[in-house]
Amino acid sequence: MLPNFLLPESIARADGIGPEVDLGSQCGKLLVLTLGIDRIIEQESLEVSVWGSPDGKNWGMRPLSTFPPKFYCGIYSTLLNLASRPEIEVVRVH
């Protein structure tokens, strides 16, 4: 399977929300989320969370997955198991 991007390469300077991504055939499956940081400002951190919705309107009260705050360049991965949440059809990054 080819990788899908929840958020294309970008520069983050403030809080934001990425575009909605339809999971399609990946609904209810185990996903590998990868965060790549090429540059970061000293003494600053990046916090990334993934939110899910069954309809693209109701995003719930808490994220499906969160990367711990990152302070350094690198490639970080985490698992997102949607097996217990088959109703989630759309995700986005905050």
C-alpha positions, 0 to 999 in steps of 0.5 A: 500500500502506498503512503497517504499524507494526512498533512503534506509537507508544511511549515508550522508557525502556529496552531492549526488544523489539517484537511479532512482525509477520508479513510476509505478501505482503511476504516477499522484497521491498524494504521502506522502514523509517521511524523517527520521533522526536518527543521525546528527552532531551538527551545520550541516544540511541536505537538501533533494529534490525530482526530477522527469523525464518522461524518466529518462534522462531529470530531469528538472530545479527544484525539484518537492519537497524539504524538508526545511533544517533539523538540528535535528533528527526526522521524517518529512513528506511532500506531493508530488502531481503529479496530474498536472504532469502525465508525471513524471514516474521516481523520485530520491532524491538529 
